[in-house]
Amino acid sequence: MTVTAIVGANWGDEGKGKITDVLAANSNYVVRYQGGSNAGHTIINHYGKFALHLLPSGVFNPGVGNVIGPGVALNIPNLQKELNELISRGVPAPKLYVSDRAQVVLPYHILFDELEEERLADRKFGSTKQGIAPFYSDKYIKLGIQVSDLYDEELLRTKLNRSLEAKNVLLQHLYHKPAYEIEGLMNELREQAAFLQPYVSDTTTLLHHALDQGEQVLVEGQLGALRDPDHGIYPYVTSSSTLAGFAPVGAGVPPYAMTRIVAVTKAYSSCVGEGPFVAEIFDEPANELRRRGGDAGEFGATTGRPRRVGWFDAVATRYGCKLQGATEVALTNLDVLGYLDEIPICTGYRSNGQVTTDFPNTPQLQKSEPVVDTMPGWKCDISQIRSFHELPQEAQQYVEHLEKLIGVPIRFISVGPNREQMMERA
């Protein structure tokens, strides 16, 4: 039995969707194991360009089973919209399985997310307003609604009434909004349940059976290690664990089956959202890198917000790879750097006159400045190259230097947005 995890080494937005899309061709199942519609994977292939938010990135590979695991925050209307878009653009209807234990993002989760960001004003955390924090809050105080609950109306009504008791107090007295009415919510959920029913499965049993048969399972995470609520830049994090260590829990597979962990990082740094970002650059250098980044520049797949950008951060990436337990690294967007005479690299952080190569806690991060080294650029277009040894010597040296800095072998290198623009090193 073999489980491979595709995870982010940084703040998210590393290009995980593309790596999953490519590796899915040799997998039987691709599984989303955490997060929800609050981040997206941009994928470009012969069908076109797509931004996936809930659907696993194996949906473009016919015959691959795509699983939404019990750890996912399931926004059913968003899932329906994504499926409809795929099919309307000529993608064959994917084999989709949704865990009956997954919990549902409800309209009031999104409402509370919006109201709280509005209340916090300039103290906000940069939420994507997809209801994720309120959803996971309900999950862990045992007020969540599982997919299976949708098909027992009496139980569903009881659970919703219990949840709304406290929520309506907050709505009326903290946010000064009208109370939430349960009948309208019940009607919405009946429609959502009818759409979802053909896909509902006991996905844990499905995956265990697949592993017993020796089939290949690929699990994909959302965001990156630095957005993990325990080990990331708290409180500027997401509300579910972004680490490969959570994959067996959120997917429902045995921990010992996960033998390969591919951490994805860009050849430079980018992130969407608030929080300390030591290697960040500004003004025209940032605008130039942002314009050149990826197929359509550095803009969030979910929010459309301009991504904050910076040079490769060896301190953050080494830390992220350690947290993920990376056995190998996929380096994306190497081609983007071809315009530079010299390529800066953040190799350390300076704080209070001291330099460290260890990733510090959030208060220390906010006081840190980057220590930057440079390497010669290659000053040419490498997007048509398909072999590592055909890359310019300067590009090879850049990759080898990053590999040495992070301490994990760089196995995959992407030089463009399309499937065929990824090369594999021996």
N, C-alpha and C positions, 0 to 999 in steps of 0.2 A: 504494500500500500504506500502511496506517495501523495503528499500534499505540498504544493508550492505556494508560498505567500508572496504577493506583490504589494509592497508597502512604501510609504514615503519617508525619506531620510530627513526632511526639513520641515517647512511650514505648510506643506501642501503645494499643489500646482506644479508638481515635478515632472508630470508626463506619465503617470502610472497607467492611465487608460490605454495609451498607445502600446506600452509594454505588455499589458494584459491581452489586448487585441491580438498581438503577434503570437504570444505564447499559447493563447487559447486554441490555436490550430492543432496543437498536440495534446489537448486536454479533453476529458469527457464531460467535466462539469466546471463551471466558473461560479464562484460564490461571493456575494456581498455579505459581509459579516458585521458591519457597524455603520453608524451614521445614517444620514437621510438625504433630503433634497438640498441640504445646505452647502454642498460643494458639487462640482461636476468634473467629469472626465471628457476631454475633447479628443475625438477620434476622427481621423481622415483616412478613407479607403476608397475603393472603386465605386461605392454607393454615394459618396459625397462626404461632407463634414457634419459631424454630429456632436452634440453636448449631452452626455448621459449623466443623470443625477441619481437615479435609483436602479435602473437596469444594469445588470452586470455587463462588463465589457466583452463578454463572449457572444453577444447577440448577433454579431455579424458573421459568425462561423456556423454554417448549417450543421446540424447534428449535435452541437454542443448543448448540454443542459445548463440553463441559467437559473441560479438559485438565489432567492432573497432569504437570508437566514434569520433566525430568531433574534439576533442582536440588532437588527436594522430598525430605524424609525420609519415606518411605512406610511407615506403620504399617498393614499390611493388615487385621488384625482390626478396628482402629478405622474404616477405610474401609468395611468390610463392615457394621459396626454403623450407621454414618451412612446408608448407602444403604438398609438395611432400615427404618430409622426413617422416612425420607422416604416410602418406598413405603407403609408401614403407615399413614401419616397422610394418604394420598390424593394425594400429589405424584406426577405421572407419572414413570416411570422415566427419568432423564436420559440424554442422549447423553454417555457418559463414555469418555475415552481416557487411558490410563496409559502414560507413556513406558517403553519397554523398557530405557532407560538410567537410569531412576530407581533409587535404591538403597533397600534395605529396612531398616527399623528391626527389629532382631532382639530376641527376649526377653532376651538377655543385655545388650543396651544399656540396657534399662529397669532391669534388676537392678543394673548398675553405677552408674547414675544414683542410684538409691535408696540404695545402700550408701555412696556417696561423700558424699551430703548428710548421711547419718547420722553418718559419720565426722567431717565438718567441724563438726557441731553448731552452735555460735553463730557460726562463721565461714562458714556456708553462703551460697550466692549466690541462694537463693530459687528453685531449679529446680522446674519443674512435674512432674519425675520421669517424663517421657515418653521418656527415653533420647536426647535430642537431642545433648547434648555428646558422649557416648560414640559415637553414630552418626557425627557429623561428624569426630571424631578418627579413627575407622576409615577413613572415606572418604579423608581426606588422607594417611594412612599406607598407603593402598592395600590395606586389608583389608576393604573394603566388598563387599557382595553386591548386584549389579544384578538387576533384575527378570528379565532374559534368562537369568541364571544359574540361576534356579529351574527351568528346563526342561531342564537338563543335569545329571542327578543325580551323575554321576562328578565333573564340574567343581565342583559345589556342595559335595560332601563334601570334596574336596581343599581348597577355600578355607576351609571351616569348620574343618577340622582345623588348618590353618595359623594361623587366628585364635585358636583355643582354646588353642594351645600356651602363649602368654603369658598369656592371660586366666585360665587355671586356676591358674597360679602366683600371680597376684594374689588370686584368690578364696580360695585356701587359706592364703596366708602374710601377706597384708595384711588381708583382711577376715575370715579364719578361717571360711570357708564351704566346703561341699563342691564338688568339681570339677563342671563342666558336662558332661553326657553328650550325645554327639552324636546318638545314635539317636532319643531323644525329640524333639530339635530337628528332625531330618530329617522325622519324621512330621508335626510341626506345619507345616513349610514345604510339604510335599506338599499338605496341605489348603488352605493359603493360596494356593498356585499354582493349584489347580483353580478356586477362586473367582475369582481375578484374570484368568485366561486370556482370557475374552471381551473384556476391556477393553484388553489389551496392544496397543500400536501404536508405530509409528515416528512419534512426534508431531512431530519436527523436520521431516520431509518433509511431513507433514500441514499444518503451519502455513506452511511456505514456499510450498506450493501454494496455500493460501488467500490469502496475501498477493499472490502472482502473479495471482490472479483478482480482486484489488481488494477482498477481503473485510475486514471490520473485526475486529480482534483486541484484546481487553481483557486485560491482565495485572494480577494482583492480588498485592500483597505482604502479608507477615505482620509483625505488630508495627510499630515505627516507627523513624525515623532514629536516635533516641537509644539504641536497642538494637543498633545496628550494631557488630560487633566491632572495626572499625578507627576509626570516627568517633564512636562513642557513649560511654556512661558506663562504659567498661571498668574492671573486669571484670564489671560488673553488666549483661551484654549477652547476646544469644543467640549461636548458633554458626554462623550463616549471615548473609550480607549482607542487610540489610533495605532497601537502597537501590535506586532505579529503575535505576541504572547496572548492577546485577547482573541485571536482568530479561532482557536479551538472552541472557545466559549460561544462567541457570536455566530459561528457557523454550525457548531454541533458535531465536530470531528475530534478524534482522540489526539491529545497533545503529542504523543510519540509518533504520529503519522506525518507530522510536519517536518520534513527533512531539508527543505531548501527555502531560503528566504532571500528574495531579490529586493534590495533597497534601491529606490529610484531617486536620483538627484540630477539637477541641471548642471551644465558646465559653468553657470553663474548662479546667482540667487534671485528668488522672487517670492513674494507673498502677497496675499490679499488679507486685509484686516488690520486690527490694531495690535500694539505690543512692541517690545524692544526688538530691533533688527540692526545689529551692530554693523554689518557690512553694507548697509543701505547707502546708495548714492543719490544725488539730487540734481535738479536743474537740467542743463542740456545733456550732460553725460547720461543721466537717467532717461531722459526723453529719447535719446538716440538708441540706447539699449532696448527700451520698451518698444519702440517702433520696429526694431529689427527682430524682436523675440518671437519665435514661432511663426505659424502660418498667418496669423492676423494680429500680431503684436501681443503684448502682455496685458490681457484684460480677462477678468474672472469669468469662468464658464457659467456660473450661476448668477452673479450680480452684474457682470459687465463693467465692474469697477476697474480702473487702471491698477495694475499690480505695482506694488512697491518693488524696486529692483536693486540689485547690488552685485558685487563681484563674488566669486566662489568663496564660501565661508568654510574653511577647513575645520575650524573649531566646532561649529554647529553640526557639520555633516559627519564628522568622526563620532560625535556624541550620539547623533541620530542613528548611525549605523550600529553602534554598540547597543543602544536601547532595543533596536529591532532584532538584534542577533543576526545581522546580515551575513550570509554566506557568500554573497556576490553583489555587485552594484551594476545598475544600468545608468549610464550617463547620457542625458538627453541634451538636445539643442547645441551641440558642439559647433555646428555650422554657423550659428549666430555670431560667434566671436571673430569671424574672419575679417572684419573691418578694422581691427585694432592693430596698431604698431607694437604695442606692449600690452600684455594682459595682466591686470592686477589680481592678486589672490590674498584674501584675508587669512593669515597664518596664526594670528594670536589676538588676544584682547588686552588692552592696557587699562588699568583702573587703579587710581590712587598711587600712581608711579610704579606699579608692579605689572609685569606681563605674565599672562597665563595662557596655556593651550587647553585648559579644561573649561568646559561649558559651565558657567556659574548660575546661581539662582536669579530670579527675576529682578530683585532690587539691585544686585551687582551688575546685571546686564544693562540696566538703565543708566549706570554710571560708566559703562565701558566704551572705549574707542577701539577701532580696528588697527591692528598692526599689519601693514600691507607690503608684500613683496611683488615683484613683477617677473614675467617671463616673456620672451620674444613671441610676437604673433606670427601668423603664417600668411596673412594678407592675400587670401585668395578664396574662391568659392570651392568648398569641399562637398557640396550637396550631392554630387554625382558619383562620389567615391563609394565603393562597396566593400573594401578590404582595409583593415587597420594598417597593413604594411604599405598600402598605396597612399596613405595620408602624408601630407608634408611632414618633414622631420620635426618641425616646431610643434605641430599638432600632436604627433606621437609623444613628444617629450612632455607636453602639457598634460596629456592623459596619464602618462607614467608618473609624473610628479604628483598629481592629485591622488593617484592610487597609493603612493608612498605616504602622503599626508594623512589619509583617512584609514589606512591599514587594512583595507578590504579589496580583493581583486575586482577590477572593473572588467566585467565580462561582455556587456553590451554597450554599444555606442550608437547613438542616433544622430544623423546629420540632416534631418528634415522631417516633415510631418507625416510622410506616407510610410506604409508598412515596409516597402522595399528599401527604405532609407535607414535601416538599422543593420549594423554589422555585429558579428559575434567574434570575440577574441578567443583563441584556443585556451 
